[in-house]
Structures are given as structure tokens and as C-alpha cells.
Amino acid sequence: MNAVSRSTTAPASRGVQTIRFFARFTRGQRWEHGLLILSFIVLFLTGIVQKYRNEQWSQDILSTPDRLLLVQTIHHIAALVLTLEVLYHLIRAIVLLARRKMSPALFPTLKDVRDAGQMLKYLLFLSNQKPRFGKYNFEQKVTYWFLFFGIGIMVVTGFILWFPVQVTSVVSGGIVPAAKLAHSTEAIVAGIFVLIWHFYHVHLERLNLSIFTGRLNEDDMRQYHSAEFERLTGEPARPETRDQGGQS
Amino acid sequence: MQESAESPIIVALLFAVRCIVPLLLMLGVSYLLRRLGLIAEPPPPPPDQNNGNNGNHKPGGGIAHGKA
């Protein structure tokens, strides 16, 4: 796969300008993210109506048994889509691990802990230097692993709530109310996490659409993934400091 | 569902723990996978680093250029 591609434009006044793009996500990863967005939104909206059933707005929506059945059916269909996506993601990861082809980029290391400390210093004006990130920074790894575990919890507890009779024929009945608490609370936590943490980093801090386009331009690579830029190109990224006006 | 009457501080602490515990777990898993050689290390930077050739070279590490 090409890691670097070029786009050439020719403004009349300034000659040829070359813009380099760096491959970041495969087509499969972008499809997975699209399915995740779609299923997550549907599950959240149809789930929150059921969680707050004592509220007036929820009772207005679920005013008849038919409506409740419809909302539950939509919730279950979206849950199946998410479950299939999770299974695909896990099986693919296991195959890559077995073939020794799994990229280490998403796995947290002690460097991420140091990066988080350095970023905290930078944000508190105790340092002028931002940490230098690889393909994924510590914020992106937090996002991935938070949702990885959160979705895992919700898939498991969701199936317990969907098939309580079958599950309690094997394990104690106390698992059902526990699963209900975990399922609905984790959903709220995940929703808050996506709205505050993920949306801030991909929309407010900077508009990062690389998960949809699959690539990142050279300026963003130099600024936000300088270590990865240098690894791929061998060129210095000129990391940004506060003295250079580098508040992103 | 009956909501528990926990203080916001406890809820905030639980949220922080919920964020940190998976990362600590994955730090350990990541260490083990590296020790067992199951995840590949990224290739080293190309040898012609910092030679100022304005990008008009073919970068190393198995990277190729392509027209967008």
C-alpha cells in the first residue's frame, strides 16, 4: 500500500505546487467506522428512550405497545449490525496477530504516558514543547480503547438482557439486573465520552476527516504526527513550539 | 431503573477509573504482545534522513509514491 501520495496543482501565478498526502486508514477501516457511527447513533437513540421510560418525553414516544415493540426491534437490528462489526474486527485482529502482521501503532506504551505528562505541562504553560506523536497520539489511543471496552461491555450485557431465560438457565438470575445497570450506565458514559472527548478532538481542536478520506495532508502530518512523518519520509518535521505560535 | 444517589465526586472518580483501567490493562497486554513477538515493530527511519533533498527521493521502509 502506498503510504505517501502526491497531488499536483498549477496556479497560474506561482507555478507547480505539490501537496503530499499520507495514507492513514484503509477502505475497510473506514467502512468499519461508518458502520460504528450508524449503529451507535441508532442504539443510543432507541436505548435512551427505553432507559428513561418514566419521563414524559419517553412516554410520549412509547405511548403504545406497538411503538415499544418497534423501538425494541430497531434497537435489536442495530445491535446485530454492531455485533457483526465487532466480530469482524476481533477476528481480523486475531488473524493479524497469528500472522505476526498486527501493527503496534494502536497499542499503548510508556511513551504515551510520558506524552500525556508532557502535554499536561504544555497546557499548563510549564513547557514550550509539545510532545511528538507517532501514527496515533495518546488521545486517539484513549478513544479507541475506551470504546473497545465499552462496546464489549454493552454487547455482552445487551445479549444477556435480550435472552434472559436462556442465560439464567446457565448462570444465576442476579446477572440480569446487574447487566441492566451495566448496559444502560455504560451507554450513557459512552455517549458522553463520544460527545465531549471524541467530538472535541476531531471537530473542535481541528477538523480531522481522515477517517472518512483515508488520508492526511502533509501539514497535519508535520504538526500532529511529527514522529510518524519523520519515520515515513526521513525529513525533519520541524515540531511546533509555543514560541512559534503553536497552540492547536 | 432506580438511580443511585451517589455524589458527583464519586461518579467523576468512577468515570476517571473507567477511563484509566482499560489503558493500564492494555499497557500490560501491549508489553506481553511485544515480548512474545506477536506485534511487529515499525521499520526504522530511512538512512538518508535530514539530507535536505526536498522530498525528491523515494523514501525508504517500503514506501512508494503514487499520483493522487
Interface residues (C-beta under 8 A of the other chain):
Chain A: N2 A3 V4 S5 R6 S7 T8 R20 F21 K51 L97 R100 K101 M102 S103 P104 A105 F107 P108 T109 L110 V113 G134 K141 V142 W145 F146 F148 F149 K180 L181 S184 V189 E230 R231 L232 T233 G234 E235 P236
Chain B: M1 F15 R18 C19 P22 L23 M26 L27 V29 S30 L33 R34 G37 L38 I39 A40 E41 P42 P43 P45 P46 P47 D48 Q49 N50 N51 G55 H57 P59 G60 G61 I63 A64 H65 G66 K67 A68
